[in-house]
Amino acid sequence: MQIALHYICFVEISFYGLLACFFAAFASQLNVGKISSEKAILLSVLCVLFIYLKNWMRYNGKRRTILNAKSKRQKLQPWKLIVLPLACIVLALVFFQAI
């Protein structure tokens, strides 16, 4: 259960990192005013904490047992579980270089 929680958090954080890098690159191409690096780091840390706590509350306890009872088991291919966060990170790095 803990591995699944950490994986979901990792995928969600990597996806939001991809979106942040995309919008930062887009804003830099349009010469839009930027926030300071300290504020950006603080905002990123707060977003990561919020995502982790949100997922922890969502996937633990009574709600998780109800979701497990209602869901049908699907066979997932392991390569898809690995490629999704890696693709988000690679694309985020590409957009980060465009800043």
N, CA, C and O of each residue as an XYZ file, in Angstrom:
396
protein
N       0.824     -1.201      0.000
C       0.000      0.000      0.000
C       0.867      1.262      0.000
O       0.562      2.223     -0.707
N       1.926      1.263      0.777
C       2.769      2.451      0.834
C       3.500      2.687     -0.480
O       3.728      3.832     -0.869
N       3.864      1.616     -1.157
C       4.544      1.772     -2.447
C       3.601      2.411     -3.458
O       4.011      3.272     -4.237
N       2.346      1.992     -3.447
C       1.363      2.568     -4.369
C       1.136      4.045     -4.075
O       1.008      4.851     -4.996
N       1.085      4.401     -2.800
C       0.906      5.810     -2.428
C       2.076      6.653     -2.908
O       1.882      7.740     -3.452
N       3.284      6.156     -2.707
C       4.461      6.908     -3.152
C       4.525      6.993     -4.676
O       4.931      8.017     -5.226
N       4.128      5.921     -5.357
C       4.125      5.944     -6.818
C       3.117      6.965     -7.345
O       3.430      7.736     -8.251
N       1.918      6.971     -6.783
C       0.898      7.930     -7.222
C       1.373      9.356     -6.979
O       1.198     10.228     -7.829
N       1.968      9.586     -5.831
C       2.498     10.924     -5.542
C       3.606     11.293     -6.520
O       3.652     12.427     -6.997
N       4.494     10.361     -6.824
C       5.596     10.627     -7.745
C       5.085     10.963     -9.144
O       5.576     11.895     -9.781
N       4.101     10.206     -9.617
C       3.543     10.474    -10.953
C       2.851     11.826    -10.980
O       3.014     12.592    -11.930
N       2.086     12.120     -9.948
C       1.364     13.392     -9.919
C       2.321     14.578     -9.808
O       2.110     15.602    -10.457
N       3.351     14.453     -9.006
C       4.333     15.536     -8.857
C       5.119     15.728    -10.150
O       5.400     16.860    -10.544
N       5.475     14.626    -10.812
C       6.203     14.767    -12.079
C       5.322     15.407    -13.152
O       5.813     16.179    -13.976
N       4.027     15.093    -13.148
C       3.119     15.713    -14.113
C       2.966     17.204    -13.850
O       2.991     18.005    -14.784
N       2.807     17.584    -12.574
C       2.709     19.004    -12.261
C       4.021     19.731    -12.513
O       4.013     20.911    -12.865
N       5.142     19.051    -12.339
C       6.430     19.642    -12.701
C       6.527     19.889    -14.195
O       7.069     20.905    -14.629
N       6.000     18.956    -14.985
C       5.962     19.133    -16.438
C       5.126     20.349    -16.805
O       5.533     21.157    -17.640
N       3.959     20.482    -16.184
C       3.119     21.650    -16.462
C       3.801     22.954    -16.051
O       3.721     23.952    -16.768
N       4.469     22.946    -14.902
C       5.153     24.151    -14.441
C       6.276     24.543    -15.383
O       6.438     25.724    -15.692
N       7.053     23.573    -15.843
C       8.138     23.879    -16.789
C       7.584     24.371    -18.116
O       8.157     25.271    -18.730
N       6.485     23.796    -18.564
C       5.874     24.243    -19.814
C       5.430     25.689    -19.713
O       5.726     26.495    -20.596
N       4.716     26.028    -18.636
C       4.236     27.404    -18.494
C       5.370     28.385    -18.230
O       5.282     29.545    -18.631
N       6.437     27.943    -17.561
C       7.596     28.815    -17.362
C       8.287     29.097    -18.696
O       8.692     30.229    -18.959
N       8.423     28.066    -19.539
C       9.031     28.262    -20.861
C       8.146     29.141    -21.729
O       8.640     29.998    -22.462
N       6.853     28.931    -21.648
C       5.905     29.743    -22.408
C       5.966     31.202    -21.966
O       5.950     32.106    -22.801
N       6.037     31.433    -20.659
C       6.109     32.798    -20.140
C       7.435     33.462    -20.493
O       7.476     34.666    -20.747
N       8.508     32.697    -20.509
C       9.797     33.303    -20.851
C       9.856     33.677    -22.333
O      10.517     34.651    -22.690
N       9.188     32.933    -23.186
C       9.141     33.282    -24.606
C       8.312     34.540    -24.841
O       8.562     35.290    -25.784
N       7.321     34.767    -23.974
C       6.484     35.964    -24.101
C       7.004     37.146    -23.298
O       6.383     38.209    -23.279
N       8.154     36.962    -22.629
C       8.765     38.004    -21.787
C       7.807     38.493    -20.704
O       7.697     39.692    -20.447
N       7.127     37.554    -20.084
C       6.228     37.871    -18.972
C       7.074     37.951    -17.711
O       8.062     37.229    -17.578
N       6.693     38.821    -16.789
C       7.431     38.963    -15.536
C       7.481     37.662    -14.766
O       6.520     36.893    -14.759
N       8.609     37.420    -14.116
C       8.813     36.173    -13.395
C       8.774     36.419    -11.897
O       8.973     37.541    -11.429
N       8.515     35.352    -11.153
C       8.615     35.448     -9.700
C      10.050     35.110     -9.315
O      10.792     34.522    -10.102
N      10.430     35.484     -8.110
C      11.796     35.225     -7.681
C      11.997     33.727     -7.459
O      11.035     32.982     -7.274
N      13.236     33.305     -7.479
C      13.540     31.879     -7.346
C      13.174     31.354     -5.962
O      12.758     30.203     -5.825
N      13.328     32.193     -4.928
C      12.961     31.762     -3.574
C      11.469     31.495     -3.477
O      11.047     30.519     -2.856
N      10.673     32.355     -4.086
C       9.226     32.164     -4.063
C       8.816     30.960     -4.889
O       7.874     30.254     -4.529
N       9.505     30.718     -5.985
C       9.196     29.552     -6.817
C       9.525     28.253     -6.080
O       8.767     27.286     -6.155
N      10.648     28.230     -5.374
C      11.018     27.037     -4.604
C      10.025     26.811     -3.473
O       9.603     25.678     -3.240
N       9.650     27.859     -2.775
C       8.677     27.736     -1.692
C       7.329     27.254     -2.223
O       6.686     26.406     -1.603
N       6.907     27.777     -3.341
C       5.650     27.345     -3.949
C       5.714     25.884     -4.379
O       4.738     25.149     -4.230
N       6.848     25.463     -4.906
C       7.013     24.064     -5.308
C       6.966     23.123     -4.109
O       6.331     22.070     -4.165
N       7.636     23.503     -3.028
C       7.625     22.678     -1.818
C       6.213     22.579     -1.245
O       5.787     21.502     -0.828
N       5.495     23.685     -1.223
C       4.127     23.654     -0.724
C       3.220     22.801     -1.598
O       2.347     22.103     -1.082
N       3.410     22.844     -2.904
C       2.612     22.004     -3.810
C       2.905     20.528     -3.599
O       1.984     19.711     -3.594
N       4.180     20.174     -3.424
C       4.546     18.778     -3.188
C       3.933     18.284     -1.877
O       3.394     17.178     -1.824
N       4.012     19.092     -0.822
C       3.399     18.702      0.450
C       1.891     18.551      0.329
O       1.310     17.620      0.886
N       1.259     19.458     -0.392
C      -0.190     19.373     -0.579
C      -0.571     18.109     -1.340
O      -1.531     17.431     -0.972
N       0.169     17.785     -2.393
C      -0.120     16.582     -3.185
C       0.051     15.333     -2.335
O      -0.785     14.432     -2.381
N       1.120     15.272     -1.565
C       1.360     14.089     -0.746
C       0.274     13.921      0.308
O      -0.231     12.815      0.500
N      -0.092     14.996      0.992
C      -1.134     14.905      2.016
C      -2.498     14.595      1.411
O      -3.282     13.849      1.996
N      -2.781     15.163      0.246
C      -4.055     14.889     -0.421
C      -4.168     13.418     -0.783
O      -5.198     12.789     -0.542
N      -3.105     12.870     -1.362
C      -3.123     11.458     -1.726
C      -3.139     10.555     -0.501
O      -3.780      9.504     -0.518
N      -2.449     10.945      0.554
C      -2.446     10.157      1.776
C      -3.846     10.081      2.370
O      -4.282      9.020      2.817
N      -4.543     11.203      2.373
C      -5.909     11.209      2.912
C      -6.871     10.468      1.989
O      -7.810      9.832      2.467
N      -6.659     10.537      0.705
C      -7.573      9.921     -0.248
C      -7.419      8.406     -0.294
O      -8.419      7.695     -0.383
N      -6.203      7.899     -0.236
C      -5.974      6.481     -0.471
C      -5.722      5.683      0.804
O      -5.255      4.547      0.723
N      -6.010      6.230      1.958
C      -5.920      5.486      3.212
C      -7.293      5.426      3.855
O      -8.159      6.257      3.583
N      -7.476      4.455      4.694
C      -8.675      4.399      5.503
C      -9.877      3.792      4.827
O      -9.769      2.927      3.957
N     -11.029      4.275      5.259
C     -12.297      3.682      4.840
C     -12.565      3.868      3.348
O     -13.082      2.961      2.696
N     -12.223      5.015      2.811
C     -12.472      5.263      1.392
C     -11.698      4.281      0.517
O     -12.209      3.824     -0.505
N     -10.473      3.957      0.913
C      -9.666      3.018      0.129
C     -10.291      1.629      0.132
O     -10.291      0.951     -0.895
N     -10.819      1.202      1.262
C     -11.440     -0.125      1.309
C     -12.700     -0.161      0.464
O     -13.004     -1.187     -0.145
N     -13.439      0.938      0.414
C     -14.632      0.997     -0.431
C     -14.233      0.961     -1.902
O     -14.861      0.260     -2.695
N     -13.199      1.706     -2.271
C     -12.727      1.688     -3.661
C     -12.215      0.309     -4.063
O     -12.436     -0.133     -5.191
N     -11.532     -0.372     -3.143
C     -11.046     -1.723     -3.449
C     -12.200     -2.686     -3.646
O     -12.121     -3.569     -4.500
N     -13.265     -2.542     -2.883
C     -14.399     -3.445     -3.005
C     -15.157     -3.218     -4.310
O     -15.663     -4.173     -4.899
N     -15.243     -1.984     -4.767
C     -15.997     -1.663     -5.976
C     -15.214     -1.875     -7.263
O     -15.809     -2.086     -8.320
N     -13.920     -1.824     -7.191
C     -13.123     -1.848     -8.418
C     -12.930     -3.263     -8.933
O     -12.876     -4.231     -8.174
N     -12.830     -3.343    -10.242
C     -12.478     -4.603    -10.894
C     -10.968     -4.619    -11.078
O     -10.357     -3.597    -11.393
N     -10.391     -5.756    -10.884
C      -8.937     -5.878    -11.022
C      -8.558     -5.915    -12.496
O      -9.048     -6.737    -13.271
N      -7.674     -5.001    -12.850
C      -7.168     -4.961    -14.221
C      -5.687     -5.291    -14.200
O      -4.955     -4.891    -13.295
N      -5.272     -6.014    -15.194
C      -3.853     -6.346    -15.299
C      -3.147     -5.201    -16.010
O      -3.424     -4.910    -17.173
N      -2.232     -4.556    -15.294
C      -1.455     -3.467    -15.870
C      -0.093     -3.989    -16.301
O       0.487     -4.875    -15.674
N       0.384     -3.426    -17.362
C       1.705     -3.806    -17.836
C       2.743     -2.948    -17.118
O       2.613     -1.725    -17.067
N       3.769     -3.584    -16.568
C       4.749     -2.831    -15.768
C       5.490     -1.758    -16.537
O       5.865     -0.741    -15.953
N       5.715     -1.949    -17.830
C       6.466     -0.945    -18.574
C       5.692      0.360    -18.671
O       6.298      1.429    -18.745
N       4.365      0.293    -18.672
C       3.571      1.523    -18.700
C       3.695      2.296    -17.396
O       3.689      3.527    -17.391
N       3.808      1.565    -16.290
C       3.952      2.220    -14.992
C       5.299      2.914    -14.853
O       5.421      3.887    -14.110
N       6.293      2.429    -15.551
C       7.627      3.028    -15.479
C       7.767      4.167    -16.483
O       8.403      5.178    -16.185
N       7.182      4.014    -17.661
C       7.363      4.993    -18.735
C       6.630      6.303    -18.444
O       7.118      7.373    -18.809
N       5.479      6.237    -17.799
C       4.683      7.445    -17.567
C       5.435      8.513    -16.765
O       5.533      9.644    -17.242
N       5.970      8.220    -15.577
C       6.706      9.285    -14.881
C       8.008      9.670    -15.569
O       8.408     10.834    -15.531
N       8.676      8.698    -16.202
C       9.915      9.035    -16.907
C       9.658      9.968    -18.084
O      10.446     10.879    -18.343
N       8.562      9.744    -18.794
C       8.221     10.631    -19.911
C       7.927     12.039    -19.408
O       8.336     13.018    -20.033
N       7.229     12.148    -18.294
C       6.951     13.474    -17.723
C       8.234     14.181    -17.321
O       8.379     15.380    -17.559
N       9.164     13.459    -16.719
C      10.419     14.069    -16.289
C      11.264     14.491    -17.484
O      11.848     15.575    -17.473
N      11.337     13.659    -18.507
C      12.126     14.000    -19.702
C      11.545     15.224    -20.401
O      12.285     16.124    -20.799
N      10.223     15.262    -20.551
C       9.601     16.434    -21.175
C       9.783     17.688    -20.322
O       9.961     18.781    -20.860
N       9.740     17.538    -18.998
C       9.980     18.692    -18.127
C      11.399     19.221    -18.294
O      11.618     20.432    -18.290
N      12.362     18.315    -18.440
C      13.738     18.759    -18.670
C      13.886     19.477    -20.004
O      14.639     20.445    -20.107
N      13.183     19.017    -21.013
C      13.226     19.675    -22.325
C      12.663     21.084    -22.221
O      13.249     22.031    -22.748
N      11.524     21.226    -21.541
C      10.936     22.556    -21.378
C      11.799     23.431    -20.469
O      11.866     24.646    -20.658
N      12.458     22.819    -19.481
C      13.305     23.589    -18.574
C      14.495     24.180    -19.308
O      14.943     25.275    -18.966
N      15.015     23.487    -20.301
C      16.134     24.021    -21.083
C      15.697     25.173    -21.980
O      16.530     25.973    -22.406
N      14.414     25.265    -22.269
C      13.925     26.357    -23.104
C      13.721     27.643    -22.312
O      13.460     28.695    -22.896
N      13.836     27.570    -21.004
C      13.619     28.771    -20.187
C      14.791     29.723    -20.324
O      14.794     30.791    -19.712
